[in-house]
Amino acid sequence: MISLSAITAKVDAGERITDEEALFLFDSRDLLAVGELAAAVNRRRNGDRVFFNVNRHINHTNICVNRCAFCAFSRTADEPGAYLYDLEEIRNRAVEACAQGATEIHIVGGLHPDLPFDFYLEMLRTVKGVSPGLHVKAFTAVEIDYLARIAGLSLAETLRKLKEAGLGSLPGGGAEILGEAVRQKLCPEKISGERWLAVMEEVHRAGLKSNATMLFGHIESYADRIDHMRRLRELQDRTGGFQVFIPLAFQKENNPLGHLKRPGPGGVDALKTLAVARIYLDNFANIKAYWVMLGVKIAQTALAFGVNDLDGTVVEERIGHDAGAASPQTMGRDEIVALIRKAGRVPVERDTLYNELRTC
């Protein structure tokens, strides 16, 4: 019989929990007990350290061939609000980030119907030209698949060219929910969950690290979340290429799912999801509370629920905010440090690849 005490004993013994046990944790009404177990797992792995980095987001275009039901960011080229940064605008943002002490530029955008593959190579070269020390984390698995198609190249050759131009790692976006039944309702035009995993496996084979995400709090069930995490856990067993798992809280404004009147995940759901992820994803070193979509207070509280990463300074995030995220557009380095200290944790500034730069 599954019980919280039995799961705790299993975790304490270093054994992997099953999907059924993860579902039991999601269904549990004892949020604090689940959180305490997640915190214990995290403490054994990371102590009291909480990572953050100084980074800058660049969402270079919102013009996209896809129309995902949860997205408030994408536009057609002739719609009001459509935009595309040219290389000079991208360079200026990278220069500004460098002056602010950023170690990472995070680039994701829409699947633009008209940009050639060379534009993306030049974008990488432009950012790297600002400072060779800037790490460029760019392009979701969905974007990589799209770039391979417009370039007429294999995934391996596409990644080789992107690496030569300056690509350092990948963010984890585009995963949403990997199970096909939900994915067909969320984003039928997007690559399948199986393809997303196949692209990421090729990314890891190319020697690039990536993140992994999950969009939660919309039409999916707990079982869908567990299925999603199981697929990630299995791929991580094979490649070890995922650096961090990031549950992304659904934002309900300005998108087609808004008609369902779903409020998005509340604080209890968000904290439980982060805690279960820490317990279930035993081969992931890091679990991130993405303050942009969770909100600053929930992200801070999550540090007591197994989380050991708060992302970074961000500066200019458009995708979540277009969908109604109420968080600030940026947080200063000192603000993040203070947030972590007030939670009784030790702030550690990292680079993109989780090398420790300094304890604050």
C-alpha positions as CSV (number, residue, x, y, z in Angstrom):
1,M,0.0,0.0,0.0
2,I,1.3,3.4,-1.0
3,S,1.7,5.9,1.9
4,L,3.7,9.0,2.6
5,S,5.8,7.2,5.2
6,A,6.6,4.4,2.8
7,I,7.6,6.9,0.0
8,T,9.8,8.7,2.5
9,A,11.5,5.5,3.6
10,K,12.1,4.7,-0.1
11,V,13.5,8.1,-0.9
12,D,15.7,8.1,2.2
13,A,17.1,4.7,1.0
14,G,18.0,6.3,-2.3
15,E,15.4,4.4,-4.3
16,R,13.5,5.8,-7.3
17,I,9.8,6.5,-6.8
18,T,7.2,5.2,-9.3
19,D,4.6,7.0,-11.3
20,E,1.9,5.8,-8.9
21,E,3.8,7.1,-5.9
22,A,4.3,10.5,-7.6
23,L,0.5,10.6,-8.3
24,F,0.0,9.8,-4.6
25,L,2.1,12.8,-3.7
26,F,0.2,15.1,-6.1
27,D,-3.1,13.9,-4.5
28,S,-1.8,14.3,-1.0
29,R,-3.5,17.1,1.1
30,D,-0.4,17.3,3.3
31,L,1.5,19.9,1.4
32,L,3.9,20.6,4.1
33,A,4.9,16.9,4.5
34,V,5.5,16.7,0.7
35,G,7.5,19.9,0.9
36,E,9.6,18.7,3.8
37,L,10.5,15.5,1.9
38,A,11.4,17.5,-1.2
39,A,13.5,19.9,1.0
40,A,15.3,16.9,2.5
41,V,16.1,15.5,-0.9
42,N,17.4,18.9,-2.0
43,R,19.4,19.5,1.1
44,R,21.3,16.2,0.7
45,R,22.2,17.2,-2.9
46,N,22.7,21.0,-2.6
47,G,22.9,21.9,1.0
48,D,21.6,25.4,1.6
49,R,22.9,26.8,-1.6
50,V,20.6,28.5,-4.1
51,F,21.8,29.4,-7.5
52,F,21.1,32.4,-9.6
53,N,22.8,34.1,-12.6
54,V,23.1,37.5,-14.2
55,N,21.4,37.1,-17.6
56,R,19.5,39.0,-20.2
57,H,16.6,37.7,-22.3
58,I,16.3,38.7,-26.0
59,N,13.0,37.7,-27.6
60,H,14.1,38.7,-31.1
61,T,10.8,38.3,-32.9
62,N,7.1,37.4,-32.1
63,I,6.3,36.7,-35.7
64,C,5.5,32.9,-35.8
65,V,4.0,30.4,-38.1
66,N,2.4,28.5,-35.2
67,R,-0.7,29.4,-33.2
68,C,-0.5,27.7,-29.9
69,A,-3.6,27.9,-27.7
70,F,-1.7,29.1,-24.6
71,C,0.4,31.7,-26.4
72,A,-0.2,35.4,-26.2
73,F,3.2,36.3,-27.8
74,S,2.9,35.2,-31.4
75,R,1.8,37.4,-34.3
76,T,1.6,37.3,-38.0
77,A,3.7,39.8,-39.8
78,D,0.8,42.1,-40.5
79,E,-0.8,42.0,-37.1
80,P,-0.5,45.0,-34.7
81,G,2.4,44.6,-32.3
82,A,4.4,42.3,-34.6
83,Y,8.1,43.0,-34.4
84,L,11.5,41.7,-35.5
85,Y,14.8,43.0,-34.1
86,D,17.5,43.6,-36.6
87,L,21.1,42.6,-35.8
88,E,22.0,46.1,-34.6
89,E,19.2,46.0,-32.0
90,I,20.2,42.6,-30.9
91,R,23.8,43.8,-30.6
92,N,22.8,46.8,-28.5
93,R,20.9,44.6,-26.1
94,A,23.9,42.4,-25.7
95,V,26.2,45.4,-25.1
96,E,23.8,46.7,-22.4
97,A,23.7,43.2,-20.8
98,C,27.5,43.1,-20.8
99,A,27.7,46.5,-19.1
100,Q,25.4,45.2,-16.4
101,G,27.6,42.2,-15.7
102,A,25.6,39.5,-17.5
103,T,27.3,36.2,-18.2
104,E,24.4,34.8,-20.3
105,I,22.2,35.9,-23.2
106,H,19.0,33.9,-23.4
107,I,17.5,34.0,-27.0
108,V,14.2,32.5,-28.0
109,G,11.6,33.8,-30.4
110,G,8.8,32.9,-32.9
111,L,9.3,30.7,-35.9
112,H,9.6,33.5,-38.4
113,P,8.3,32.4,-41.9
114,D,10.9,34.6,-43.9
115,L,14.2,34.6,-42.0
116,P,16.9,32.5,-43.6
117,F,19.1,30.2,-41.6
118,D,22.0,32.6,-42.1
119,F,20.2,35.2,-40.0
120,Y,20.4,33.0,-36.9
121,L,24.1,32.3,-37.5
122,E,24.7,36.0,-37.8
123,M,22.7,36.7,-34.6
124,L,24.9,34.3,-32.7
125,R,28.1,35.7,-34.1
126,T,26.8,39.2,-33.3
127,V,26.2,38.5,-29.7
128,K,29.5,36.6,-29.3
129,G,31.3,39.5,-31.0
130,V,30.2,41.8,-28.1
131,S,32.2,39.7,-25.7
132,P,33.7,36.2,-26.1
133,G,32.9,35.6,-22.4
134,L,29.1,35.9,-23.0
135,H,27.4,32.5,-23.0
136,V,24.6,32.3,-25.6
137,K,21.8,30.0,-24.5
138,A,19.4,30.0,-27.5
139,F,16.7,28.3,-29.4
140,T,14.2,25.8,-28.0
141,A,14.0,22.3,-29.5
142,V,11.1,23.5,-31.5
143,E,13.2,26.3,-33.0
144,I,16.1,23.8,-33.7
145,D,13.8,21.5,-35.6
146,Y,12.5,24.5,-37.6
147,L,16.0,25.8,-38.4
148,A,17.0,22.4,-39.6
149,R,14.0,22.3,-42.0
150,I,14.6,25.8,-43.4
151,A,18.3,25.1,-43.8
152,G,17.7,21.7,-45.4
153,L,20.2,20.1,-43.1
154,S,20.2,17.2,-40.6
155,L,19.8,18.0,-36.9
156,A,23.5,17.1,-36.4
157,E,24.7,19.4,-39.1
158,T,22.4,22.3,-38.0
159,L,23.7,22.0,-34.5
160,R,27.3,21.9,-35.7
161,K,26.9,25.2,-37.6
162,L,25.1,26.8,-34.7
163,K,27.9,25.8,-32.3
164,E,30.5,27.1,-34.7
165,A,28.6,30.5,-34.7
166,G,28.6,30.7,-30.9
167,L,25.7,28.6,-29.5
168,G,26.6,27.4,-26.0
169,S,23.5,25.6,-24.7
170,L,19.8,25.4,-25.1
171,P,16.8,26.6,-23.0
172,G,14.1,24.0,-22.3
173,G,11.1,25.6,-23.9
174,G,8.6,24.1,-26.3
175,A,8.1,21.0,-24.2
176,E,4.7,22.2,-22.8
177,I,3.1,18.8,-22.1
178,L,4.8,16.0,-24.0
179,G,1.8,13.5,-24.0
180,E,0.1,13.6,-27.4
181,A,-3.6,13.9,-26.3
182,V,-3.0,17.1,-24.4
183,R,-0.4,18.4,-26.8
184,Q,-2.9,18.2,-29.7
185,K,-5.2,20.6,-27.8
186,L,-2.5,22.9,-26.7
187,C,-0.2,23.2,-29.8
188,P,-1.3,21.0,-32.7
189,E,1.0,22.8,-35.1
190,K,4.1,22.4,-32.9
191,I,6.4,19.4,-33.2
192,S,5.2,16.3,-31.3
193,G,6.4,15.4,-27.8
194,E,8.4,12.5,-29.3
195,R,10.1,14.8,-31.7
196,W,10.9,17.3,-28.9
197,L,12.7,14.5,-27.0
198,A,14.4,13.3,-30.2
199,V,15.8,16.8,-30.9
200,M,17.0,17.1,-27.3
201,E,18.7,13.7,-27.5
202,E,20.5,15.0,-30.6
203,V,21.4,18.2,-28.8
204,H,23.0,16.3,-25.9
205,R,24.8,14.0,-28.4
206,A,26.3,17.1,-29.9
207,G,27.8,18.0,-26.6
208,L,25.4,20.7,-25.7
209,K,23.6,21.0,-22.4
210,S,20.0,22.0,-22.2
211,N,17.2,22.8,-19.8
212,A,13.8,21.0,-19.6
213,T,10.4,22.7,-19.0
214,M,6.8,21.7,-18.4
215,L,3.9,24.1,-18.8
216,F,1.3,23.3,-16.1
217,G,-2.0,24.5,-14.7
218,H,-4.1,24.5,-17.8
219,I,-6.0,21.5,-19.2
220,E,-3.6,18.8,-18.1
221,S,-4.1,16.3,-15.3
222,Y,-1.6,15.2,-12.6
223,A,-1.1,12.0,-14.6
224,D,-0.2,14.1,-17.6
225,R,2.4,15.9,-15.5
226,I,3.9,12.6,-14.3
227,D,4.0,11.2,-17.8
228,H,5.8,14.3,-18.9
229,M,8.4,14.0,-16.1
230,R,8.8,10.3,-16.7
231,R,9.8,10.9,-20.4
232,L,12.3,13.5,-19.2
233,R,13.7,11.2,-16.5
234,E,14.1,8.4,-19.1
235,L,16.0,10.7,-21.5
236,Q,18.2,12.0,-18.7
237,D,19.1,8.4,-17.8
238,R,20.4,8.0,-21.4
239,T,22.2,11.3,-21.9
240,G,22.6,13.2,-18.7
241,G,22.3,16.4,-20.8
242,F,19.6,18.2,-18.9
243,Q,20.9,20.7,-16.4
244,V,17.7,21.8,-14.7
245,F,13.9,21.2,-14.7
246,I,11.7,24.3,-14.8
247,P,7.9,24.0,-14.3
248,L,6.3,27.0,-16.1
249,A,3.1,28.2,-14.6
250,F,0.4,28.8,-17.2
251,Q,-0.6,32.5,-17.7
252,K,-4.2,32.9,-18.6
253,E,-4.5,36.3,-20.2
254,N,-4.7,37.2,-23.9
255,N,-4.6,33.7,-25.3
256,P,-7.3,31.2,-26.7
257,L,-7.3,29.1,-23.5
258,G,-8.6,32.1,-21.6
259,H,-12.1,31.3,-22.7
260,L,-12.0,28.3,-20.4
261,K,-11.8,30.7,-17.5
262,R,-9.1,28.7,-16.0
263,P,-7.3,30.7,-13.3
264,G,-3.9,29.1,-13.9
265,P,-2.1,27.3,-11.1
266,G,-2.4,28.7,-7.6
267,G,0.4,28.8,-5.1
268,V,-0.4,25.4,-3.5
269,D,-0.4,23.7,-6.9
270,A,2.9,25.4,-7.9
271,L,4.7,24.5,-4.7
272,K,3.4,20.9,-4.8
273,T,4.5,20.6,-8.5
274,L,8.0,21.8,-7.7
275,A,8.3,19.5,-4.7
276,V,7.1,16.4,-6.6
277,A,9.5,17.2,-9.4
278,R,12.4,17.3,-6.9
279,I,11.4,13.9,-5.5
280,Y,10.6,12.2,-8.8
281,L,13.3,13.6,-11.0
282,D,16.1,12.0,-9.0
283,N,18.6,12.3,-11.9
284,F,18.2,16.1,-12.2
285,A,20.6,18.1,-10.1
286,N,18.6,21.3,-10.2
287,I,15.0,22.4,-9.9
288,K,14.2,26.0,-10.8
289,A,11.4,28.3,-9.6
290,Y,11.1,30.6,-12.5
291,W,10.0,33.8,-10.7
292,V,8.9,35.5,-13.9
293,M,5.8,33.1,-14.2
294,L,5.4,32.0,-10.6
295,G,5.7,35.5,-9.0
296,V,8.5,36.5,-6.7
297,K,6.8,35.5,-3.4
298,I,5.9,31.9,-4.6
299,A,9.4,31.5,-6.0
300,Q,10.9,32.5,-2.7
301,T,8.6,30.2,-0.8
302,A,9.6,27.4,-3.2
303,L,13.1,27.4,-1.7
304,A,11.5,25.5,1.2
305,F,10.0,23.0,-1.2
306,G,13.1,21.5,-2.9
307,V,14.0,24.3,-5.2
308,N,17.7,25.3,-5.5
309,D,17.6,27.8,-8.5
310,L,15.8,31.1,-9.0
311,D,16.9,31.8,-12.6
312,G,18.4,35.3,-13.0
313,T,18.0,39.0,-13.6
314,V,16.2,38.4,-16.9
315,V,15.8,42.1,-17.8
316,E,13.4,41.9,-20.7
317,E,11.0,38.9,-20.9
318,R,8.1,39.3,-23.2
319,I,6.5,35.8,-23.7
320,G,5.2,35.3,-20.2
321,H,4.3,39.0,-19.7
322,D,2.3,39.1,-22.9
323,A,0.2,36.3,-21.3
324,G,-0.4,38.3,-18.1
325,A,2.5,37.5,-15.9
326,A,2.3,40.1,-13.1
327,S,6.0,39.8,-12.0
328,P,8.5,42.6,-12.7
329,Q,10.4,42.6,-16.0
330,T,13.7,42.4,-14.1
331,M,15.2,41.8,-10.7
332,G,18.6,43.3,-9.8
333,R,21.4,41.1,-8.6
334,D,21.1,42.6,-5.1
335,E,17.4,41.9,-5.0
336,I,17.9,38.3,-5.8
337,V,20.6,37.9,-3.2
338,A,18.4,39.5,-0.6
339,L,15.5,37.3,-1.6
340,I,17.5,34.2,-1.1
341,R,19.1,35.3,2.2
342,K,15.6,36.2,3.6
343,A,14.6,32.6,2.9
344,G,17.5,31.4,5.1
345,R,19.6,30.1,2.2
346,V,23.0,30.9,0.8
347,P,23.0,32.8,-2.6
348,V,25.5,31.5,-5.1
349,E,26.0,33.2,-8.4
350,R,26.6,30.7,-11.2
351,D,27.2,30.7,-14.9
352,T,24.9,29.0,-17.5
353,L,26.6,25.6,-17.1
354,Y,26.3,25.7,-13.3
355,N,29.9,26.6,-12.5
356,E,29.9,28.5,-9.3
357,L,31.2,32.1,-9.7
358,R,30.9,33.4,-6.2
359,T,29.1,33.0,-2.9
360,C,27.2,36.2,-2.1
